């Protein structure tokens, strides 16, 4: 009888920080949560979460949403009317990954500027916006900033540039929205308080189901008046929910237990980037890896992104192709030091030797 083949090592899933599973302690908190009908504003756990996030971000009120895309789209709709425009950088999630929702759902126009690795230079959006276009041009009503920047590679936005942008938009009554899906990562990486970021924006969205590891949910924050309007638009967009305290409880648990540990994800991503940079010079600059995301230019090693993702998958490493030449790796609470070592053992030789040895 022939011997059974050796089992493959467990898969290391670096596709996204959205793939995490709730910890047992988080599941226990969800089971115990008191609930009520949230459409009627009667879910106590949801209200606790909303009040907590509003306070953390320096705003008056907040609203729980099922997804980050809905959170962003609600905020865009609050600030921009049909036929008016928002501006954001060309790699922004609201433009690249939300399925054209601003145009389809709200009739909004958008323009963009090109930002190196998603890094904000306040002069670019200030030069792009047209706050009073009269009868001839589209009026700019909103500037969107993403922090950290997903497709830029986890880039943390410089506080001084956000401050300059705020100073430039306010005289023209152009609002600012922060897509802060990974704002927790920016806070941990820099030490800048969450409310310091939050108060510079009219609205803020933060995600609970990425680095914080909750199974679902985002929260938007702003003034009482804006959140009252957002509650109406959430219902119009199909986001009215009932006994959702079981989901909000996961978010509360994550805020208590999963924020500071993001530093571990940052350290592991940076460690991998250092090894990759040695194996394939120019594929990544470790100095740019500030948080939990690494963008690898695999073309430097002779790969297309599709072929690299496929080959990595054969070895149990799951990645995401962000362009024909680049792949993204995202660290999270389900990838520990052993998983990072395993990813390094597989991916670094692929970068060193190129596709001909696969």
N, C-alpha and C positions, 0 to 999 in steps of 0.2 A: 504494500500500500504506500503510495507516494505521500510525502510530507505536504501538509497544507502550506500554501504560500504565506509568507510573513504579512501580517496586517499592516496596512499603510498607517503612518502617523495620523492622528486626528487632524482634520482640516483647520487651517488658520484663516479665519474670515476677515480680510482687510478691505472688503468691498465698501463698507460704510460704517459709521458709528450708529446707524439705525438698525443694525442687525442684532443688537444685544437682546438677551432674554432677561425678564425680571428675576431678581434674586429671590430666594425663598423668603427673606425678611420683607421684601417689597410686596410679595404676594400675600403675606400674612397681614400687612397693613391694609391692603386692598380689601381683604375679606372682612376686616373689622370696621371699615369705614361707615359712618352714618350717612344716609343718602336721602334725597328728596327730589322733587321735580324741578330741574334746572330751568326749564322754559318759564316757569312761574317764579324763578329766583329763590327756590325753597330747598336747594341742596346745600347743607351746611359745610360739607367738606369742600365743595367747589368754591364757596364764598371764602373759606379760610385760605385756600390756595390763591385766589385772586387778590385778596387783601395782602397776603404775604409778598407776592410778586410785585404788586404796586408799590409797596413800601421799599422793597429792595431796589427798585428802579427809580425811585424818587418821583413817583407820579401819584395822582389822586385815586385812580381806580384801575381795574384790569378786567379782562374777559377771557375765559377759557375757550379754546377752539380745538376741534379734533385734529387739525393738521397745520403744519407750518405754512403751506401754500395758502390755505384759507386765512390764516392770521395776516399774512402779508397783503392778500387781496382785499381784505376788509379795510386795512389801513390805507391802501391806495385809493379805495373808493371814498373814504372819509375826506381825503384832501383834494382829490381831483375830480372834476365833473366831466361828463361826456363831451368830447371834442377838445378837452384841455390835455396837457401833457405832464408826464413825469420824466425826469432824467436820472439815469443810473449808468454805471460803467458797463462796458460791453459784455463782461463775464458775469454780471450780477445774476443771482438766482432768480430774481423777479422777472428778468428778461429771458434768461436761457433755459430755465427749468420749471416754469409754471404754466407751460402749454398755451401761451398767449392769452391767459385768463383776463388780464387787464383790458385787452381789446374786446374779447368775446363777451365777458360778463358786464363790463362797465363802460365800454365805448371810449376807453382812454388811449391817447397817443403816447408814444415814448421815443426819446432819443438817447444816444449813449456817447460816452467818450471812452477812449482806450486807456486803460490803467495797467501799468507794468505789474504783473503778478497781483492784480487787483488792488494795488496800494493807492490810497487816496492822496491826491494832490488837489487841495481845495480850489486852486486857480482853474482847474479844468472844468468842473461843473459850473463854477461861477461865470466863466466865459461862455459856456454853452447855453445857459438858461436865458429865456426871454420872458420876463415877468409881465410885460405889457406890450403884447404884439398887436393890439388894436384890431382892425378889421382885415389884416393882411397876413398875420402869422399866428401860430398856435401859442397860447399863453402857458408858460411854465408855472405849475402850482406846487410841485414837490420835487425834492432831491432825495434819492434813496442811497443809503450807505450800508454796506454789508460788513459786519465785524463779528467773528473773524470771516475772512473771505474764502469761501469753499473752493471754487475753481482757481483761485489765485494760489492755493496751496496752504490754507490755514493762516493767511496773512493777518496780522494784527494791525488795525488802523491807528496811525499816530494821533494821540490826543490833541496835539497842537493843530493838526490839520482839520480835525472835526470842529475845534473851536473857531478856527478861521472861517470855515464854511458857515457855521452858525452866524457869525458876525456879518457875513456877506449876504446871507439869505434874509435875515430878519427885516432890514429896512425895506425890502421889496415884498414882504409878506408871503414869501415862498416857504412852505412848510418843509420839515425834514422828518423822514422815517428811517429808523434803524432796523434793518433786518439782522437781528441779533440771535439768530438760531444757535450760534455757538459763542454768544457773548460771554458765557461762563468760562470758556477757554481763554478769551482775551483777558478777563478779570484775573484768572489764576496765573496766566503767563506774565502779566505786567504788574499786578498788585493794585491797579487802578480800581477804585470802588465802583460797584455796579451803578450806584446812583449818580456818580460823576459822569459816566457815559449816558445814563438814561435821561438826565435833565437837559442835555444838549439837543434832544429830539422831541418833536411833538407827539410822536407815537413810537413805541418799541415793540417788537415781537421777539419772544425767546422760545426756544424749543426744549421740551422735556424728554423727547424720545431719541435724541442723539447722544451727546456725551454723558447726559445724566442717566440714561439707561431706563427711562420709563417706557412702557409699551406703546404709548400713544399720547399725543397732545402738545399744544403750544399755548402760550398766553400772550395777549397784547395788553399794553398799558398806555394810559394817557389821562386826559382830564375826565371829570365826571360826565361832561356833556358829550365828549367824543365817544366814550364807552357806552353811553346810552344809545347813541346812534349806531355804534358797532353792533350792539345787541340786536337791533332791528335788522340790520343788514346780514348778520349771521343767520337769522331765521330765513331771510329771503334767499340766501345762498344755500339753504338746505342744511344748516348747521345747528338747528334747534335740537337739543338733547335732553333726555329725561334724567333718570337716576344715574348720573355719571360720577357721583362721589367715589365710586370704586376706581375710576381712572384718575381723578384728582388726588386721591390718596397716594397713588404711585408717585405723582409729582412732588407732593409734600415730603414723602420719604426720600426721594432723590435730592431734594434741596438740603435735607438734613445730613445725608450720608455720602453723596456722590459728587460734590462740587470740588472739594480740595484734592480728591484723588485724581482729578484730571491732570495734575502735575506728573503723575506716573506715565500717562499716555504720551505727554509731551516728551518726556525723557526717552521713552522707548522709540518714538518716531525719530528723534534726533540721533539716537544711537544707530538705528538702521541707516539713516541718511549718510552718516559718516562712512559706514562700510560701503555703501553703494557708490559714493563719490570716489573712493579709492579704486573700486573695481572698474568703473566707467567714468573717467573724468569728464565733467560737463553734464552728466546725466542729472545731477541735483547739486545745489549749493547748500550744504548743511547750515550755513549761517542764515538762510531764509526759512529754515524749518523752525518756526516759533511755537507751534502748537502740535496738534495730533495728526496733521495731514502731510503726506509727502507726495509730490508730483514728480514722477520719474520720466525723463526724456529718454525713452528706450531706443530711439533711432540712433542715438550716439553709439550704441552697441550693435547696431545693424538690425534691430528688430522693428517690425511694425507693432503697434500696440495690440492688435488683435492676436497676432501670433504669440506675443509675450504672455498675454492673459491666458491663452489656451495652454501654453506649455507650463505656466505656473500652476494652472488648475490640475494638470496631470499629476503634479507633485503635492496636491492638497492645499495650495495657497490660492485664495480667491481675491481677485483684484478687479478694478474698474477702468475701462479705457475711456479717457476723457477727450482724446483726439486721435487721429491716425498715428501719431508719433509718441503720445504720452499716456501713462497710466497713473492712477491715483491709489494710494494706500492710506487707510484711515485706522488709527489705533483707538481702542475703546476698552471698556471694563472687562470684556470677555477675551482680550488678548493680553496675556501676562508675559513675564520675562521668557518663559520657555517657548511660548508662541512666537515671540519676537526672534529668539535664537533660531527657531525652525525656519521662519521666513527668510532670515539672513542666510542660513545654510543653503536654501534652495535658490533664492533670487540672485545673490551675489555671483555665484558661478555662471548663471545664465547671462549676466551682464558682462562678465569677464571674457567668456568664450564665444558669445554670439550665437545666432540661430543655427549655424552649420553643425554644431555638436549636439543639437537636441535629438 
